Amino acid sequence: MVDPGSDLLESLRRPDQRSMVLAVDHEDNYYISDGRRFAGRVDRRIGPQPLPAANLIDDLTIGIIWAVVNTDTALLADDAQLEVSQQRLAHYEQRLTSEAPLHEVPALNKVSRRWLGSRFCAGHVTRHLDLLHGSSLFWIREQRGEEAASWLIAAHKYEYLRHISRALPGARRGFCIPESEVAASPRYERVVLLLTMALVEAFGITVQVSAEPDHADVESFVLADDAIVADWLGSSGLWYVDVGAPPPRMSIYREIDNHLSAKPMAPQTTSAGRLEAIADYLDVPWPWFRNRCEQLAASGVDDIAHPRSRLLSTRGLSAAVRFVAYVDTLEGADLARR
């Protein structure tokens, strides 16, 4: 329980800064809450305020706060510039092939540039869905939680996954996670990566993982009878997109597809089985992860870290947490579309 005084509440409500409330129990366990959300509860309930057990500070809550706060701060700093940049770059949408150079947006920070590239690539794939079918492979370059976090909190990513799941039931999404990246990532970052994969499964899209280092530098693509290239992480500019690919690149794409089909890291036929196997590979204890997601599903993720940017949302993060919590009892696609 936290008994807030007037000075504390005044500081929590300040619009010019982000705040967190920390509490410690008699066993020296620490708990955390988003300051503005905490102050809002005080407005509705007088006296000491409880913090849910789900708000325990550990690798799950640290990962969520790390992902939300860093992205939120960066996007808020460039909010007006992002609006202008989208309008200035809109002409690229008419092209089948494009590569926007970084000097088009010299004022944007790295996170904002990545958001812009990610949004454009999502739109590029969506505009050419008629080239795809239900068993299409969506290959992405995200190998660590820092890169994958946008799937959980960017509003356009959630809508993109929902659109893909409805248009292409049976689609697959491939990740390349070499052992070296697992070893180099702190556990809270691996937790964010695992939550990202859970979100994909929540939409009924099967996750397939390659650990082959040779696959790590292959650009993001979608493979059906032909290919759609939509790369924003490895591009030298904001993005590189194309419709179709030359034979040498198609050969590489099909090799990856064959590898994922013939030698899947997680060959299980259920989402629960696949996620548990991937958790083991990422060295994230599955029983602990399931239990913490069950706690957080009951209390809500916004109490831990609530984004302020209009470009972000916790819908994806909440869907991922709920899916892990109830993966044995609910159909993922139905859960995520609520």
N, C-alpha and C positions, 0 to 999 in steps of 0.2 A: 504494500500500500504506500502511496505517495501522498503526503498532505501538502498541497501547493499553497505558498503564500502569494500575496498580491504582487510582490516584486518579481517572483518567478513567472507568474502568469503574464505580466506585462512584457517580459523579455521573450517569452514563447510566442507572443502574438505579433512581434515586430515583423513588418513585411519585407524588410531589407536584408534579412538573414535567415538561414535555416538553423533550426535548433533541435536538440534531442534531449529527452529526459532519461536519466539513468537511475536505477534503483538497485539495492542489494538486499538480499534476504538474510536470515539468521545463519544460513549455511554458506554465506559468501558467494552465492550465485548472483550474477549481474543480469539485469533486464533492461530493455531499451524501448522507447516509444518515440514516434515522430512528435516534435514539440507542438505543432499546430493542431494535430489530431488530439493530443492530450489536453490542450487548452479547450478545445471544443467540447470534450467530455465534461470538463469542469463546469462549463456554462450550463450543462444539462443536469449535473448532479453535484450537490454541495458536499464538501468533506473529503476525507482521504479517498484517493483513487486507486483501484487495483490495476496491476499490469498482468496480462495473461501469462500463463506458463509458456505459451508459444513464443513470447518475446525474449526468452533466454538468449543471451549473447553467446553464440557459437558459430561454427562455420556456415550454417544456413543463414542466420540473420546477418552476419558480416557480409556474406556474398550478396545478399539482396540489397543491403544498404550501399555497398561498394558499387554495384551496378547502377542503381537508381540515382544516387546522389551525384556521381561523377558525370553521368550523361545529362542529367537534368540541369546541372550548373552550366555545362558547356553550351547546351542548346538555348538556354535562357539568355546567355551572353550574346548570342548571335540571332536572336529571334527576328528582328526587323531585317537584317541582312539576308537571312534565309528566305524570307518572303520575296525580297527583290531578286535574289539569285534564281529562285524557281521560275519567276516570270521571264528573266533574261535568257534562261537555258531552255525554255519550252520549245523552241524551234527544233531541238534535237529529236523530239518525239516523232517527227515526221520521217526520220531516217531509219532504214533497216540496219545500217552500220554507223556507229559513232563512237568517238573517244573524246570526251571533253577534257581539255587541259586544265591544270590547277590554276593557271593565271587568269582563268575566267572568274575565279572567286578568291582573290588574294586576301580578302579581309577575314575569311572564315577560319575558325580553328579546326583542328584535326577531327574532332568528334562531329562537328557540324558538316564538314566535307564528307565524312563517311555516311552520315544520315542522308545527305543529298544524293550520294551515289547509290545507296541502298534503295531509296525510294524510286529513283529513276529505273534501276534494274528491275524492281518489282513491277513497275508499269510496263517495261519493255516485254517481259515474259507474258504478262496479262494480255497485252495487245496482240499476241501471237499464239494464243491458246488453241486456235484452230489447227495448228500443226502438231498438237500433242494428243496423247490418248491415255487411258487409265493406268497403264503400267509404266509410264514415263519415269525416268530417273532424273531427279533434281540433285545435282552435285554442287556442294557449297564448300568454301575454303575455310570456314570458321574452325579453328583447331583448339582454341582456348576460350575460357569464359569471358574474357574481355571482349573478344570479337563476337561471341555468340549472344551476349547480353541483350543486344538490340532486338532479337526475336522475342524476348520476354516483355519488353517495355515500350518499344516503338509502336505507335498506334497503327501505322501503315502495314507493319509486319503482321499484326494480328488479322487485319482485314485481308491481306494477301493470302495467308494460310487458309482462312475460311473460304475465300473464293476458289483457291486451288482444290481444296477438299471436296467442294460441291461440284466443280466442273470436271474433276478427274479422280473419281473414286478408284482406289487401288494404286495411287501414285506412291513412289518411294523417294526417300531423301537420303543421300549418301554423305557421310562425313569421313574425313581422313584425320585420324588422331594417332600419330606416331607415338611410340613409347617415350621418346625423348621429350615430347610436349607434356605428357602425363607427369614425368619425373620433374619437369621444370615448373609446373604449376602448383601453387599452394592449394590446399584442399578447398578453401572457400571458392576459388575460381573453378575448380573441377565440379563443385556442387552447382554452380551457375550453368556450366556446360551440360550437366546431367538434366537439370530442369528444362533447358532448351530442347533436349531430345524428348523429354516427357511431353512438352507442349506439341511437338510435331506428332507424336503418337496420339495425343489427345484429339487431334483432328482426323484420326484414322489413316494417317500417312505412315507407312512403315519406315523405320530408321534402319539403315545399313551402315556399318562402320568398317573402314579399312585402316589397318595400322601400317601399311606399306609406306615408307618414307618417299619412295619414288612418286607417289600420288600427291604428295603435299603441295607441290607447286603448280598443279593443274588448275586452270582457271575454272570459275563457276560456269556450269552449263546445264541445259536440260536436254536429255536425249530421248528421242522417239525414233520415227523413221528418218528424220533429219535432226538437226541440233539447233538450239537457241543458246547463244552465249550471252551471259549477263554477269560481268565480273566487276566488282567495286572494291574488293579488298586487295587484290594483287595488281590492279591496273596502275600504270604510271600517272594517270590522271584521275579525274573524279570517277570515271567508269570506262569500261569497254564493252560494247554490246554488238551483236551481229545476229543475223538470221542465216543459218547454214554455216558450214565449216569446210575447209579444204580436206582432202582425203587423209593426209597425215594426222590432223587433229581428230578427225572422225575415228581413225583407228585407235587413238589413245582413249577417246571417250568410250568406245565399245570394249576396249580392254578392261577399263575400270568397271564397266557394267558387268562384264563376264566374271571378273574377280569377285565383286560383291555378291553375285548370284551363286558362284561355285564355292567360295570360301568366306562365308559371312562370319564375322566375329561373334555375332549373337544369332545363331540359327533357330532360336526358339520361335514357335508359331504364335505366341501371344505377346501382347504389349508388356505384361508383367514380367514374363520370362526374358524378353529382350532387354528391358530396362535393368533388371537385376544383374544380368550378365555384363552389361555395359558398366554398371556401378562397380562391379567387381574389378573390371579392367581399369577403371579410373581410381580405384582404391578409395571408394566412398562406401562405408558400411551400409548395406541395404536396410537392415532392420532399424538402425538409427534414422536413416533418411526417411523411411516410410513413417515411422512414429512422429518425427518432427513435422512432416507434411500433414499428417492427420491433425496435430495440434494447431498448426497454422491455418489449415483449411477451416477449422472451427472459429478462429478469432479474426482472420482476415489479414492480408499482407499490408494493407494501407496503414495499419497502426504502427508498422515498423518503419516504412519509408514511403512517403506519398509524393509523387512528382508534381511539380507546379507547371511545367511546360505544357502547352496545348498540344505539342507533338508527341507526348508520351502518355501511356496508360498502363495501369496494372492489370488489365483484363487478361493478357497473356500469362503474366506471372501467376495470377490467381488460378487460371485454368490449369496451368502446369502443376501447381501445388495440389489442387483438388483431384487431378487425375492420378497422381502418385498415391494420394490418400485412399482413393476408392477404385484403383485400377483393377481389382479382382471382382468388382461388383457392378461397374457401370461401363457402358460402351463409350469409348473415348470420343468419337465423332459427335455423339449426342451431348456429352458433357461440355465440350468446348464451344458448341454452338449456342448454348443457353445465353 
